[in-house]
């Protein structure tokens, strides 16, 4: 736990003149107020004031009392692109009381219930994202300043990645100066798409870092003439962006991973506790999808049938079946190593605080109810027909946002993980769908204008 005088001294050494008190709205978008560094004590004790009705999903109207964002000293993060400024993640308070509509506060509530059972939820998240440019007609194209990133399979390609190395090195160096432990970056499966991997941490720290990562990519990309987007599916014919979640429970006292085991009849090196956690995630997967893939656009990424092969590269790399398996990327959850699970369905467009709160609640329900996920699925799920999958009793992820929201409405465990945010989340997401569903698209005009 950081001490204010230690932080004050560190800020002085780092030349910090300004503070950003930062929280997120219901979508996970960063919101800030800037104050002079001399206001540090005020930001700790009182907080920066916000009108909650000006923010999506804050549970307030124009008559409501101010929300105050009180900074968390442990989240001190100097801005690499603006060295005289530091960001602090903040928790919201109203009338001196912790405010339950704050996604960060809600995640802390859920994580405390996990700790009360003797565990810490450790998470690594892999943020895929695109660099794009806007065309004169308002459309977007992959950022490709040297006109070399045009391969159908550009993943890991040197020439395709070379123009972006300046951006990726700036980003990597900046994050490693903050102690994040970035260990690799690469060109991903779509043109203009990249991934940066950094060390795992506890779930709260990881959610804070993903939020800051999105802030950093937006500003560092701008220096290189690009727009960074974490939209799930910006291009119809290219692979979408995930926020793959690597996870395990650790003993709250010793820090030991509780998901690995020397003896495992299923051959994956995983403990019964780990299997029960996975069982809970699979059991609640359809409702979880509403939180981990919370936009209309996300469901352009989670498609069945021909959708699994709709990318220029040949595959979408996004599982749509509710399964787990060995080190197999066609499964929703793959076992990357003993006690090491990865969920590949989580979308880059999610709010990490809400997504991780819902995720760990689902897993803990599996532990409490000892839900057995069954034997691992070892086959190529992309090769299986929908009829074959259904004959085997395998469920599929929702194929649209309203389908996912209907599942969320009925799932008390996942809803409970969102706390008071749940009802507003459901209402807002259905409003988004209604707005989208009323649009008349260019495809419809082309298809039907002279059809009848």
C-alpha positions, 0 to 999 in steps of 0.5 A, a space after each residue: 500500500 503506497 504512502 502519500 508522502 512516498 508518492 509525493 516524493 516520487 512525483 517530485 523526483 519524476 517532475 510531475 506537475 499535473 495529476 489526472 484523476 481517472 475513472 471509467 464509464 459503463 463502457 470502460 472509456 477513460 474519464 479524467 479531470 486534471 489538477 495541479 500536483 499540489 492538489 494531491 491531498 485533495 485528490 486523496 481525501 476528497 476527490 475530483 468532482 464530476 456530474 454523473 449524468 454527463 457520463 454513460 451508466 453512472 446511475 445519476 440524473 441532472 439533479 444528483 449530487 457530485 460524484 467524487 473520484 478519489 485517487 488510488 495511490 497504488 495506481 500512480 502512472 506517469 504518462 510516457 507521452 507527457 512526462 510532467 503528468 501522472 495518472 491515478 486510477 480512482 474510485 467514485 464516492 457520493 456524499 462521502 460514501 463509496 459509489 456502487 455504480 463505479 465499475 472499479 469499485 464493483 470489481 473490488 467488491 467482487 474480488 474481496 468476496 474471492 479473497 474472503 474465500 482464500 484466493 486472489 484472482 490473477 489475470 493476464 490480458 492480451 490487447 489486440 488492436 488496430 492502427 487505422 487511418 481515415 479516408 476522405 469519404 469517412 471510411 477507414 483503412 489499415 494504417 500502412 504508410 509504406 503500402 506493404 501490409 497487404 498480405 492475406 496472411 500478415 501474421 508475424 510478417 516482418 515487412 508488414 510489421 516493419 513500418 509499425 516498429 517505431 510505434 511498437 518500440 515506443 509503446 513497449 519502452 514506455 510501458 517497461 519504464 513503468 515496470 509492466 514487463 512487456 515481453 513480446 509484440 507482434 503483427 497479428 492476423 489482420 492487416 494493421 493489427 498488433 498485439 502487445 503482451 505484458 506480465 500478469 497481475 491481480 485482476 484489479 491491477 490488470 484492469 487498471 493497466 488495460 485502461 491505461 494501455 488504451 489511453 497510451 495507444 491512442 496518444 502514441 499512435 497519433 505521434 506516428 500518424 495513425 489512429 489506434 482502435 480497440 473496436 472488436 471488428 473494424 473490418 468485415 473481411 479481417 480478423 477481429 480484435 480480442 482481449 484474451 484472458 489468461 487466468 488462475 486463482 492463487 492462494 491469498 497467503 502464499 501466492 501459490 497457483 491453485 490450478 496446477 496439479 502433478 496428477 491429472 487423469 485428464 492429462 492437462 496438469 490441472 487441479 480439480 479446483 481449476 476444472 470446477 472454475 472452468 466448469 462455472 465459466 462454461 456454465 455461465 458462458 452465454 450470459 457472460 458473453 453480454 459482458 465480455 462482448 458488450 457491443 453490437 460490433 462484437 458479434 461480427 467477431 463471434 460468428 458460426 458456420 462460414 463466419 469461422 473462415 470469413 477472414 482474408 487469412 482463412 480463420 477468424 481465430 475466435 471460437 464460437 462454441 462453449 468448450 474447453 480443451 488442450 493447447 487448441 485455439 479452436 476452443 473457447 478456453 484452451 489449456 496453454 500449460 499446467 494450471 494455465 487457462 486462456 479464454 479466447 472469446 473476450 472482446 477488445 471492446 469490453 469494460 475490463 472491470 465489469 468483464 473480470 468481475 463477471 468472469 471470476 463470479 462465474 468461476 467461483 460459482 463453479 467451485 461452490 457448486 463443483 461444476 464438472 466441465 467434462 473431458 477436454 475437447 481435443 478436436 478442431 472445432 472449426 471442422 464440426 458442423 452445427 448439427 454435429 455440435 448440437 448432437 454432442 450437447 455443445 452449446 454455442 455463444 450468443 450470435 447477437 447482442 440481444 440474444 446475449 442480453 436475454 441470457 444475462 437477464 436470466 443469470 443471477 450469478 453474472 447479474 449479481 457480479 455487476 451489482 447495481 450496474 446490471 439494470 442500467 447495463 442491460 437497458 443501455 445495451 438494448 438501447 444500443 441494439 434498437 438504435 442499430 437495428 433501425 439503421 438502413 445500411 448500404 447493403 440493404 439499399 444495394 440488395 433491395 432498391 430494385 429487388 421488388 
